[in-house]
Amino acid sequence: MLRDVTLRDGLQLTGKVLPTDRKVELVRTLLGLGVPTLEIGSMARPDLVPPMANTMDLIAALEPEELQHCWVWVATPRHVRRAAEAGVRNFQYCFSASDAHNKANIGRTTEESLAAMPEAIALAHEAGGSIQLCLATAFTCPFDGPVDPRRVLDIANDPRAEGATDIVVADTLGQAYPQQVSDLITAVRTRTPERRIIFHGHDTWGMGVANSLAALDAGATMVDGSLGGLGGCPFAPGASGNTSSEDLLFATRPDWFTPDTLATLVGLSRDLLGELGEPNRSRTAEGARSEADAFEWVVHEKN
């Protein structure tokens, strides 16, 4: 299963604030195509992550039925409270496995973020919602280097994380490789409380799709991607774009994904990335523009 994160992790490194009505259009187009779930924004401070400044406006513009398919990034109980009051019911509570990155990204230690999680869980449950435990830098940290897998397992097994329905294992820098991903996802699946496992990968070193497939084979049930591979973390030097949603869909072929769906996605990412002045990193989008007319997945774009 794909979760498209274009509107949060995809946009956060760009220098532009996409208008709210454009974001609404993207949400409704993606959901209408069959994308089962989206990450649509962040409660981070707008002065620190300007492209997320209109997240609350986007939440207000969506219907409750649409918000059921949408996740919002949070890092504190206050974030959860504000998002819940706006109508959000799916919260991604994120902090880093490495202290150095958590301090750069959130302004607190990993222990401080974990200590606040019970309150965040309680607030999410009071709102009738679900909350994820999202672990950034689960493989490597831009400041401290490799992250010991035992660090991830210790956090996942911490009783203060009880009540999280999912765990997101994030290769924030895109430096992991398939066997490493498989080993960690397997360890999380077999040695921590039963939760749905999501893999969040980046394609910095060209391993985005391979790592995502390895995660699925090891027991993850969802992988994150963004249109055209847009994205990156503003507080993680060296982190480039997410794994492309188009590439992930072409590799996994869910029932709802057809050549017509791909053609729409290719056009959607072309227009969006053109608006933002960002490169399209999707190999599938590139391949779809080939002249191999006998291949049903080739896209014939109209000017």
Phi and psi restraints in degrees (value plus and minus 20) as a CYANA .aco file:
   2 LEU   PHI    -117.9   -77.9
   2 LEU   PSI     117.4   157.4
   3 ARG   PHI    -132.1   -92.1
   3 ARG   PSI      99.8   139.8
   4 ASP   PHI    -106.3   -66.3
   4 ASP   PSI     106.1   146.1
   5 VAL   PHI    -133.1   -93.1
   5 VAL   PSI       1.0    41.0
   6 THR   PHI     -72.4   -32.4
   6 THR   PSI     -63.7   -23.7
   7 LEU   PHI     -99.4   -59.4
   7 LEU   PSI     -25.0    15.0
   8 ARG   PHI    -142.0  -102.0
   8 ARG   PSI     -99.3   -59.3
   9 ASP   PHI     -86.6   -46.6
   9 ASP   PSI     -47.4    -7.4
  10 GLY   PHI     -88.6   -48.6
  10 GLY   PSI     -67.6   -27.6
  11 LEU   PHI    -101.4   -61.4
  11 LEU   PSI     -40.8    -0.8
  12 GLN   PHI     -86.1   -46.1
  12 GLN   PSI     -40.8    -0.8
  13 LEU   PHI    -114.8   -74.8
  13 LEU   PSI     -26.7    13.3
  14 THR   PHI     -97.7   -57.7
  14 THR   PSI     144.5   184.5
  15 GLY   PHI    -115.3   -75.3
  15 GLY   PSI     -14.9    25.1
  16 LYS   PHI    -139.0   -99.0
  16 LYS   PSI     129.7   169.7
  17 VAL   PHI    -115.7   -75.7
  17 VAL   PSI      92.7   132.7
  18 LEU   PHI     -90.6   -50.6
  18 LEU   PSI     110.9   150.9
  19 PRO   PHI     -75.9   -35.9
  19 PRO   PSI     128.9   168.9
  20 THR   PHI     -77.9   -37.9
  20 THR   PSI     -63.7   -23.7
  21 ASP   PHI     -84.6   -44.6
  21 ASP   PSI     -50.6   -10.6
  22 ARG   PHI     -89.7   -49.7
  22 ARG   PSI     -59.3   -19.3
  23 LYS   PHI     -84.5   -44.5
  23 LYS   PSI     -62.2   -22.2
  24 VAL   PHI     -79.0   -39.0
  24 VAL   PSI     -64.3   -24.3
  25 GLU   PHI     -79.1   -39.1
  25 GLU   PSI     -63.3   -23.3
  26 LEU   PHI     -85.2   -45.2
  26 LEU   PSI     -62.9   -22.9
  27 VAL   PHI     -78.1   -38.1
  27 VAL   PSI     -69.4   -29.4
  28 ARG   PHI     -90.5   -50.5
  28 ARG   PSI     -53.9   -13.9
  29 THR   PHI     -87.1   -47.1
  29 THR   PSI     -66.1   -26.1
  30 LEU   PHI     -84.9   -44.9
  30 LEU   PSI     -65.1   -25.1
  31 LEU   PHI     -83.3   -43.3
  31 LEU   PSI     -59.7   -19.7
  32 GLY   PHI     -85.6   -45.6
  32 GLY   PSI     -50.1   -10.1
  33 LEU   PHI     -93.3   -53.3
  33 LEU   PSI     -41.8    -1.8
  34 GLY   PHI      99.8   139.8
  34 GLY   PSI     -22.7    17.3
  35 VAL   PHI     -78.9   -38.9
  35 VAL   PSI     101.3   141.3
  36 PRO   PHI     -93.9   -53.9
  36 PRO   PSI     -47.8    -7.8
  37 THR   PHI    -175.4  -135.4
  37 THR   PSI     130.2   170.2
  38 LEU   PHI    -153.8  -113.8
  38 LEU   PSI     134.8   174.8
  39 GLU   PHI    -128.2   -88.2
  39 GLU   PSI      99.0   139.0
  40 ILE   PHI    -130.2   -90.2
  40 ILE   PSI     -27.9    12.1
  41 GLY   PHI     155.5   195.5
  41 GLY   PSI    -195.3  -155.3
  42 SER   PHI    -162.3  -122.3
  42 SER   PSI     128.2   168.2
  43 MET   PHI    -113.0   -73.0
  43 MET   PSI      -7.2    32.8
  44 ALA   PHI     -82.6   -42.6
  44 ALA   PSI     135.6   175.6
  45 ARG   PHI     -81.6   -41.6
  45 ARG   PSI     109.4   149.4
  46 PRO   PHI     -79.1   -39.1
  46 PRO   PSI     -49.5    -9.5
  47 ASP   PHI     -91.2   -51.2
  47 ASP   PSI     -42.3    -2.3
  48 LEU   PHI    -112.3   -72.3
  48 LEU   PSI     -54.9   -14.9
  49 VAL   PHI    -151.6  -111.6
  49 VAL   PSI      57.9    97.9
  50 PRO   PHI     -75.2   -35.2
  50 PRO   PSI     -56.7   -16.7
  51 PRO   PHI     -83.3   -43.3
  51 PRO   PSI     -32.6     7.4
  52 MET   PHI    -115.8   -75.8
  52 MET   PSI     -12.6    27.4
  53 ALA   PHI     -80.7   -40.7
  53 ALA   PSI     -49.3    -9.3
  54 ASN   PHI    -124.8   -84.8
  54 ASN   PSI       4.1    44.1
  55 THR   PHI     -77.8   -37.8
  55 THR   PSI     -64.6   -24.6
  56 MET   PHI     -84.2   -44.2
  56 MET   PSI     -55.0   -15.0
  57 ASP   PHI     -86.0   -46.0
  57 ASP   PSI     -59.8   -19.8
  58 LEU   PHI     -83.6   -43.6
  58 LEU   PSI     -65.1   -25.1
  59 ILE   PHI     -77.6   -37.6
  59 ILE   PSI     -63.5   -23.5
  60 ALA   PHI     -86.3   -46.3
  60 ALA   PSI     -47.8    -7.8
  61 ALA   PHI    -102.9   -62.9
  61 ALA   PSI     -34.9     5.1
  62 LEU   PHI    -113.1   -73.1
  62 LEU   PSI     131.5   171.5
  63 GLU   PHI     -99.0   -59.0
  63 GLU   PSI     133.3   173.3
  64 PRO   PHI     -74.4   -34.4
  64 PRO   PSI     -56.5   -16.5
  65 GLU   PHI     -85.7   -45.7
  65 GLU   PSI     -53.6   -13.6
  66 GLU   PHI     -93.5   -53.5
  66 GLU   PSI     -60.0   -20.0
  67 LEU   PHI     -84.1   -44.1
  67 LEU   PSI     -42.5    -2.5
  68 GLN   PHI     -81.0   -41.0
  68 GLN   PSI     -43.4    -3.4
  69 HIS   PHI    -120.0   -80.0
  69 HIS   PSI     -12.9    27.1
  70 CYS   PHI    -140.1  -100.1
  70 CYS   PSI     119.3   159.3
  71 TRP   PHI    -131.3   -91.3
  71 TRP   PSI     127.5   167.5
  72 VAL   PHI    -146.2  -106.2
  72 VAL   PSI     114.0   154.0
  73 TRP   PHI     -94.8   -54.8
  73 TRP   PSI     111.1   151.1
  74 VAL   PHI    -156.2  -116.2
  74 VAL   PSI     136.0   176.0
  75 ALA   PHI    -154.5  -114.5
  75 ALA   PSI     -23.6    16.4
  76 THR   PHI    -164.5  -124.5
  76 THR   PSI     139.7   179.7
  77 PRO   PHI     -77.6   -37.6
  77 PRO   PSI     -56.9   -16.9
  78 ARG   PHI     -80.2   -40.2
  78 ARG   PSI     -59.8   -19.8
  79 HIS   PHI     -78.8   -38.8
  79 HIS   PSI     -65.1   -25.1
  80 VAL   PHI     -81.1   -41.1
  80 VAL   PSI     -65.1   -25.1
  81 ARG   PHI     -80.5   -40.5
  81 ARG   PSI     -67.5   -27.5
  82 ARG   PHI     -84.3   -44.3
  82 ARG   PSI     -62.6   -22.6
  83 ALA   PHI     -86.6   -46.6
  83 ALA   PSI     -60.7   -20.7
  84 ALA   PHI     -83.2   -43.2
  84 ALA   PSI     -61.4   -21.4
  85 GLU   PHI     -83.1   -43.1
  85 GLU   PSI     -46.1    -6.1
  86 ALA   PHI    -104.6   -64.6
  86 ALA   PSI     -31.4     8.6
  87 GLY   PHI      96.4   136.4
  87 GLY   PSI     -20.9    19.1
  88 VAL   PHI     -90.7   -50.7
  88 VAL   PSI     121.6   161.6
  89 ARG   PHI    -147.5  -107.5
  89 ARG   PSI     -25.1    14.9
  90 ASN   PHI    -141.9  -101.9
  90 ASN   PSI      93.8   133.8
  91 PHE   PHI    -136.6   -96.6
  91 PHE   PSI     109.0   149.0
  92 GLN   PHI    -124.4   -84.4
  92 GLN   PSI      80.0   120.0
  93 TYR   PHI    -105.3   -65.3
  93 TYR   PSI      91.1   131.1
  94 CYS   PHI    -137.4   -97.4
  94 CYS   PSI     116.2   156.2
  95 PHE   PHI    -172.0  -132.0
  95 PHE   PSI     151.8   191.8
  96 SER   PHI    -119.2   -79.2
  96 SER   PSI     126.6   166.6
  97 ALA   PHI     -88.1   -48.1
  97 ALA   PSI     -45.6    -5.6
  98 SER   PHI    -122.0   -82.0
  98 SER   PSI     114.5   154.5
  99 ASP   PHI     -80.2   -40.2
  99 ASP   PSI     -62.0   -22.0
 100 ALA   PHI     -81.8   -41.8
 100 ALA   PSI     -62.5   -22.5
 101 HIS   PHI     -92.8   -52.8
 101 HIS   PSI     -56.2   -16.2
 102 ASN   PHI     -84.2   -44.2
 102 ASN   PSI     -57.9   -17.9
 103 LYS   PHI     -85.4   -45.4
 103 LYS   PSI     -59.4   -19.4
 104 ALA   PHI     -90.7   -50.7
 104 ALA   PSI     -55.8   -15.8
 105 ASN   PHI    -108.4   -68.4
 105 ASN   PSI     -59.7   -19.7
 106 ILE   PHI    -140.2  -100.2
 106 ILE   PSI     -38.1     1.9
 107 GLY   PHI      65.5   105.5
 107 GLY   PSI       2.4    42.4
 108 ARG   PHI    -171.7  -131.7
 108 ARG   PSI     147.6   187.6
 109 THR   PHI     -96.8   -56.8
 109 THR   PSI     144.2   184.2
 110 THR   PHI     -80.0   -40.0
 110 THR   PSI     -60.8   -20.8
 111 GLU   PHI     -82.5   -42.5
 111 GLU   PSI     -59.8   -19.8
 112 GLU   PHI     -85.1   -45.1
 112 GLU   PSI     -59.3   -19.3
 113 SER   PHI     -85.9   -45.9
 113 SER   PSI     -62.4   -22.4
 114 LEU   PHI     -86.5   -46.5
 114 LEU   PSI     -58.8   -18.8
 115 ALA   PHI     -83.0   -43.0
 115 ALA   PSI     -48.8    -8.8
 116 ALA   PHI    -106.1   -66.1
 116 ALA   PSI     -27.5    12.5
 117 MET   PHI     -86.9   -46.9
 117 MET   PSI     -57.4   -17.4
 118 PRO   PHI     -76.5   -36.5
 118 PRO   PSI     -59.7   -19.7
 119 GLU   PHI     -85.4   -45.4
 119 GLU   PSI     -61.2   -21.2
 120 ALA   PHI     -82.7   -42.7
 120 ALA   PSI     -61.7   -21.7
 121 ILE   PHI     -83.3   -43.3
 121 ILE   PSI     -64.3   -24.3
 122 ALA   PHI     -81.6   -41.6
 122 ALA   PSI     -62.8   -22.8
 123 LEU   PHI     -84.6   -44.6
 123 LEU   PSI     -60.7   -20.7
 124 ALA   PHI     -83.4   -43.4
 124 ALA   PSI     -62.7   -22.7
 125 HIS   PHI     -89.3   -49.3
 125 HIS   PSI     -56.3   -16.3
 126 GLU   PHI     -81.1   -41.1
 126 GLU   PSI     -51.3   -11.3
 127 ALA   PHI    -103.9   -63.9
 127 ALA   PSI     -20.0    20.0
 128 GLY   PHI      55.8    95.8
 128 GLY   PSI       5.8    45.8
 129 GLY   PHI    -130.9   -90.9
 129 GLY   PSI    -196.5  -156.5
 130 SER   PHI    -137.4   -97.4
 130 SER   PSI     130.5   170.5
 131 ILE   PHI    -155.0  -115.0
 131 ILE   PSI     118.1   158.1
 132 GLN   PHI    -123.0   -83.0
 132 GLN   PSI     126.4   166.4
 133 LEU   PHI    -112.0   -72.0
 133 LEU   PSI      90.5   130.5
 134 CYS   PHI    -130.1   -90.1
 134 CYS   PSI     101.1   141.1
 135 LEU   PHI    -128.4   -88.4
 135 LEU   PSI      81.8   121.8
 136 ALA   PHI     -92.9   -52.9
 136 ALA   PSI     145.4   185.4
 137 THR   PHI      25.2    65.2
 137 THR   PSI      26.8    66.8
 138 ALA   PHI     -95.9   -55.9
 138 ALA   PSI     -33.1     6.9
 139 PHE   PHI    -137.4   -97.4
 139 PHE   PSI     -67.7   -27.7
 140 THR   PHI    -163.2  -123.2
 140 THR   PSI     132.5   172.5
 141 CYS   PHI    -134.1   -94.1
 141 CYS   PSI     117.9   157.9
 142 PRO   PHI     -86.9   -46.9
 142 PRO   PSI     -36.3     3.7
 143 PHE   PHI    -127.2   -87.2
 143 PHE   PSI     -55.8   -15.8
 144 ASP   PHI    -129.1   -89.1
 144 ASP   PSI     -26.5    13.5
 145 GLY   PHI      65.0   105.0
 145 GLY   PSI    -168.8  -128.8
 146 PRO   PHI     -78.8   -38.8
 146 PRO   PSI     122.1   162.1
 147 VAL   PHI    -124.0   -84.0
 147 VAL   PSI     107.4   147.4
 148 ASP   PHI     -84.5   -44.5
 148 ASP   PSI     106.6   146.6
 149 PRO   PHI     -74.0   -34.0
 149 PRO   PSI     -49.2    -9.2
 150 ARG   PHI     -83.2   -43.2
 150 ARG   PSI     -47.9    -7.9
 151 ARG   PHI     -83.6   -43.6
 151 ARG   PSI     -64.4   -24.4
 152 VAL   PHI     -84.5   -44.5
 152 VAL   PSI     -64.0   -24.0
 153 LEU   PHI     -86.2   -46.2
 153 LEU   PSI     -58.6   -18.6
 154 ASP   PHI     -81.8   -41.8
 154 ASP   PSI     -62.8   -22.8
 155 ILE   PHI     -87.1   -47.1
 155 ILE   PSI     -63.4   -23.4
 156 ALA   PHI     -82.7   -42.7
 156 ALA   PSI     -50.6   -10.6
 157 ASN   PHI    -111.2   -71.2
 157 ASN   PSI     -24.0    16.0
 158 ASP   PHI     -85.8   -45.8
 158 ASP   PSI     109.8   149.8
 159 PRO   PHI     -80.5   -40.5
 159 PRO   PSI     -40.1    -0.1
 160 ARG   PHI     -90.9   -50.9
 160 ARG   PSI     -31.8     8.2
 161 ALA   PHI    -116.0   -76.0
 161 ALA   PSI     -20.3    19.7
 162 GLU   PHI     -82.3   -42.3
 162 GLU   PSI     117.0   157.0
 163 GLY   PHI      87.4   127.4
 163 GLY   PSI     -34.7     5.3
 164 ALA   PHI     -96.5   -56.5
 164 ALA   PSI     107.6   147.6
 165 THR   PHI    -100.0   -60.0
 165 THR   PSI     -43.7    -3.7
 166 ASP   PHI    -153.0  -113.0
 166 ASP   PSI     141.1   181.1
 167 ILE   PHI    -149.0  -109.0
 167 ILE   PSI     109.5   149.5
 168 VAL   PHI    -123.5   -83.5
 168 VAL   PSI     101.3   141.3
 169 VAL   PHI    -124.4   -84.4
 169 VAL   PSI      94.0   134.0
 170 ALA   PHI    -130.1   -90.1
 170 ALA   PSI     106.1   146.1
 171 ASP   PHI    -112.3   -72.3
 171 ASP   PSI      56.6    96.6
 172 THR   PHI     -78.9   -38.9
 172 THR   PSI     -56.0   -16.0
 173 LEU   PHI    -115.2   -75.2
 173 LEU   PSI     -28.2    11.8
 174 GLY   PHI      47.6    87.6
 174 GLY   PSI      10.5    50.5
 175 GLN   PHI    -122.5   -82.5
 175 GLN   PSI     -23.6    16.4
 176 ALA   PHI     -95.9   -55.9
 176 ALA   PSI     144.0   184.0
 177 TYR   PHI    -147.8  -107.8
 177 TYR   PSI     142.2   182.2
 178 PRO   PHI     -74.6   -34.6
 178 PRO   PSI     -65.2   -25.2
 179 GLN   PHI     -84.7   -44.7
 179 GLN   PSI     -57.8   -17.8
 180 GLN   PHI     -83.1   -43.1
 180 GLN   PSI     -63.2   -23.2
 181 VAL   PHI     -83.7   -43.7
 181 VAL   PSI     -66.5   -26.5
 182 SER   PHI     -78.1   -38.1
 182 SER   PSI     -64.0   -24.0
 183 ASP   PHI     -83.9   -43.9
 183 ASP   PSI     -63.8   -23.8
 184 LEU   PHI     -91.8   -51.8
 184 LEU   PSI     -61.8   -21.8
 185 ILE   PHI     -83.2   -43.2
 185 ILE   PSI     -60.3   -20.3
 186 THR   PHI     -82.2   -42.2
 186 THR   PSI     -62.8   -22.8
 187 ALA   PHI     -84.4   -44.4
 187 ALA   PSI     -62.2   -22.2
 188 VAL   PHI     -82.9   -42.9
 188 VAL   PSI     -61.4   -21.4
 189 ARG   PHI     -87.4   -47.4
 189 ARG   PSI     -56.7   -16.7
 190 THR   PHI    -119.4   -79.4
 190 THR   PSI     -36.1     3.9
 191 ARG   PHI    -144.8  -104.8
 191 ARG   PSI      -8.5    31.5
 192 THR   PHI    -155.0  -115.0
 192 THR   PSI     147.2   187.2
 193 PRO   PHI     -74.3   -34.3
 193 PRO   PSI     127.9   167.9
 194 GLU   PHI     -86.9   -46.9
 194 GLU   PSI     100.2   140.2
 195 ARG   PHI    -167.0  -127.0
 195 ARG   PSI     139.7   179.7
 196 ARG   PHI     -87.4   -47.4
 196 ARG   PSI     117.7   157.7
 197 ILE   PHI    -129.0   -89.0
 197 ILE   PSI     108.7   148.7
 198 ILE   PHI    -136.8   -96.8
 198 ILE   PSI     117.0   157.0
 199 PHE   PHI    -128.6   -88.6
 199 PHE   PSI     106.8   146.8
 200 HIS   PHI    -131.8   -91.8
 200 HIS   PSI      89.2   129.2
 201 GLY   PHI    -135.8   -95.8
 201 GLY   PSI     137.6   177.6
 202 HIS   PHI    -140.0  -100.0
 202 HIS   PSI     138.6   178.6
 203 ASP   PHI    -127.1   -87.1
 203 ASP   PSI       5.2    45.2
 204 THR   PHI     -73.2   -33.2
 204 THR   PSI     -62.7   -22.7
 205 TRP   PHI    -126.5   -86.5
 205 TRP   PSI      -0.6    39.4
 206 GLY   PHI      58.5    98.5
 206 GLY   PSI      -7.5    32.5
 207 MET   PHI    -126.8   -86.8
 207 MET   PSI      -8.7    31.3
 208 GLY   PHI     -76.8   -36.8
 208 GLY   PSI     -73.0   -33.0
 209 VAL   PHI     -89.0   -49.0
 209 VAL   PSI     -65.0   -25.0
 210 ALA   PHI     -79.6   -39.6
 210 ALA   PSI     -62.7   -22.7
 211 ASN   PHI     -86.2   -46.2
 211 ASN   PSI     -59.0   -19.0
 212 SER   PHI     -85.7   -45.7
 212 SER   PSI     -61.7   -21.7
 213 LEU   PHI     -85.4   -45.4
 213 LEU   PSI     -58.5   -18.5
 214 ALA   PHI     -82.9   -42.9
 214 ALA   PSI     -60.0   -20.0
 215 ALA   PHI     -83.8   -43.8
 215 ALA   PSI     -64.2   -24.2
 216 LEU   PHI     -82.3   -42.3
 216 LEU   PSI     -63.0   -23.0
 217 ASP   PHI     -82.8   -42.8
 217 ASP   PSI     -50.9   -10.9
 218 ALA   PHI    -106.0   -66.0
 218 ALA   PSI     -26.1    13.9
 219 GLY   PHI     105.9   145.9
 219 GLY   PSI     -24.2    15.8
 220 ALA   PHI     -86.6   -46.6
 220 ALA   PSI     127.6   167.6
 221 THR   PHI    -133.1   -93.1
 221 THR   PSI     -22.7    17.3
 222 MET   PHI    -169.0  -129.0
 222 MET   PSI     124.9   164.9
 223 VAL   PHI    -150.3  -110.3
 223 VAL   PSI     129.2   169.2
 224 ASP   PHI    -116.1   -76.1
 224 ASP   PSI     125.3   165.3
 225 GLY   PHI    -174.1  -134.1
 225 GLY   PSI     146.1   186.1
 226 SER   PHI    -156.0  -116.0
 226 SER   PSI     134.7   174.7
 227 LEU   PHI     -78.8   -38.8
 227 LEU   PSI     107.5   147.5
 228 GLY   PHI      45.1    85.1
 228 GLY   PSI      -7.7    32.3
 229 GLY   PHI      51.3    91.3
 229 GLY   PSI       4.4    44.4
 230 LEU   PHI     -86.4   -46.4
 230 LEU   PSI     123.7   163.7
 231 GLY   PHI     113.5   153.5
 231 GLY   PSI    -193.4  -153.4
 232 GLY   PHI     125.7   165.7
 232 GLY   PSI     146.1   186.1
 233 CYS   PHI    -122.9   -82.9
 233 CYS   PSI     104.4   144.4
 234 PRO   PHI     -88.2   -48.2
 234 PRO   PSI     -33.0     7.0
 235 PHE   PHI    -133.6   -93.6
 235 PHE   PSI       0.0    40.0
 236 ALA   PHI    -152.4  -112.4
 236 ALA   PSI      71.3   111.3
 237 PRO   PHI     -74.3   -34.3
 237 PRO   PSI     112.1   152.1
 238 GLY   PHI      75.0   115.0
 238 GLY   PSI     -26.0    14.0
 239 ALA   PHI    -105.7   -65.7
 239 ALA   PSI     100.3   140.3
 240 SER   PHI    -124.0   -84.0
 240 SER   PSI    -175.5  -135.5
 241 GLY   PHI     -83.0   -43.0
 241 GLY   PSI     141.1   181.1
 242 ASN   PHI     -88.3   -48.3
 242 ASN   PSI     148.5   188.5
 243 THR   PHI     -86.3   -46.3
 243 THR   PSI     118.2   158.2
 244 SER   PHI     -87.9   -47.9
 244 SER   PSI     112.7   152.7
 245 SER   PHI     -81.3   -41.3
 245 SER   PSI     -60.7   -20.7
 246 GLU   PHI     -80.7   -40.7
 246 GLU   PSI     -62.3   -22.3
 247 ASP   PHI     -85.8   -45.8
 247 ASP   PSI     -61.9   -21.9
 248 LEU   PHI     -84.2   -44.2
 248 LEU   PSI     -61.1   -21.1
 249 LEU   PHI     -89.3   -49.3
 249 LEU   PSI     -60.0   -20.0
 250 PHE   PHI     -85.4   -45.4
 250 PHE   PSI     -50.8   -10.8
 251 ALA   PHI     -98.6   -58.6
 251 ALA   PSI     -55.6   -15.6
 252 THR   PHI    -119.1   -79.1
 252 THR   PSI     -43.6    -3.6
 253 ARG   PHI      30.7    70.7
 253 ARG   PSI      40.3    80.3
 254 PRO   PHI     -81.7   -41.7
 254 PRO   PSI     139.3   179.3
 255 ASP   PHI     -75.9   -35.9
 255 ASP   PSI     -55.1   -15.1
 256 TRP   PHI    -100.1   -60.1
 256 TRP   PSI     -28.2    11.8
 257 PHE   PHI    -110.7   -70.7
 257 PHE   PSI      94.1   134.1
 258 THR   PHI    -144.0  -104.0
 258 THR   PSI     149.6   189.6
 259 PRO   PHI     -76.4   -36.4
 259 PRO   PSI     -55.6   -15.6
 260 ASP   PHI     -87.3   -47.3
 260 ASP   PSI     -58.7   -18.7
 261 THR   PHI     -82.1   -42.1
 261 THR   PSI     -64.4   -24.4
 262 LEU   PHI     -81.0   -41.0
 262 LEU   PSI     -62.7   -22.7
 263 ALA   PHI     -79.4   -39.4
 263 ALA   PSI     -60.9   -20.9
 264 THR   PHI     -85.5   -45.5
 264 THR   PSI     -63.5   -23.5
 265 LEU   PHI     -83.9   -43.9
 265 LEU   PSI     -60.5   -20.5
 266 VAL   PHI     -82.1   -42.1
 266 VAL   PSI     -62.7   -22.7
 267 GLY   PHI     -86.5   -46.5
 267 GLY   PSI     -58.0   -18.0
 268 LEU   PHI     -84.0   -44.0
 268 LEU   PSI     -67.0   -27.0
 269 SER   PHI     -90.5   -50.5
 269 SER   PSI     -55.7   -15.7
 270 ARG   PHI     -79.5   -39.5
 270 ARG   PSI     -66.9   -26.9
 271 ASP   PHI     -88.2   -48.2
 271 ASP   PSI     -63.7   -23.7
 272 LEU   PHI     -83.9   -43.9
 272 LEU   PSI     -68.4   -28.4
 273 LEU   PHI     -87.9   -47.9
 273 LEU   PSI     -50.9   -10.9
 274 GLY   PHI     -85.0   -45.0
 274 GLY   PSI     -61.5   -21.5
 275 GLU   PHI     -80.9   -40.9
 275 GLU   PSI     -59.0   -19.0
 276 LEU   PHI    -106.8   -66.8
 276 LEU   PSI     -32.6     7.4
 277 GLY   PHI      50.4    90.4
 277 GLY   PSI      12.7    52.7
 278 GLU   PHI    -130.4   -90.4
 278 GLU   PSI     130.1   170.1
 279 PRO   PHI     -94.8   -54.8
 279 PRO   PSI     131.7   171.7
 280 ASN   PHI    -114.5   -74.5
 280 ASN   PSI      96.6   136.6
 281 ARG   PHI    -119.2   -79.2
 281 ARG   PSI     -14.4    25.6
 282 SER   PHI     -96.9   -56.9
 282 SER   PSI     101.1   141.1
 283 ARG   PHI     -92.1   -52.1
 283 ARG   PSI     -50.2   -10.2
 284 THR   PHI     -86.7   -46.7
 284 THR   PSI     -63.2   -23.2
 285 ALA   PHI     -81.5   -41.5
 285 ALA   PSI     -57.9   -17.9
 286 GLU   PHI     -86.7   -46.7
 286 GLU   PSI     -65.8   -25.8
 287 GLY   PHI     -84.6   -44.6
 287 GLY   PSI     -54.0   -14.0
 288 ALA   PHI     -85.8   -45.8
 288 ALA   PSI     -37.0     3.0
 289 ARG   PHI    -114.2   -74.2
 289 ARG   PSI      -8.3    31.7
 290 SER   PHI     -91.2   -51.2
 290 SER   PSI     155.1   195.1
 291 GLU   PHI    -123.1   -83.1
 291 GLU   PSI      -2.6    37.4
 292 ALA   PHI    -101.4   -61.4
 292 ALA   PSI      56.5    96.5
 293 ASP   PHI     -82.7   -42.7
 293 ASP   PSI     -40.7    -0.7
 294 ALA   PHI     -95.2   -55.2
 294 ALA   PSI     -30.3     9.7
 295 PHE   PHI    -113.6   -73.6
 295 PHE   PSI     102.2   142.2
 296 GLU   PHI     -85.1   -45.1
 296 GLU   PSI     -37.7     2.3
 297 TRP   PHI    -107.4   -67.4
 297 TRP   PSI     -24.0    16.0
 298 VAL   PHI     -86.4   -46.4
 298 VAL   PSI     113.6   153.6
 299 VAL   PHI    -119.7   -79.7
 299 VAL   PSI     107.1   147.1
 300 HIS   PHI    -121.0   -81.0
 300 HIS   PSI      75.5   115.5
 301 GLU   PHI     -95.7   -55.7
 301 GLU   PSI     122.2   162.2
 302 LYS   PHI    -119.9   -79.9
 302 LYS   PSI     118.7   158.7
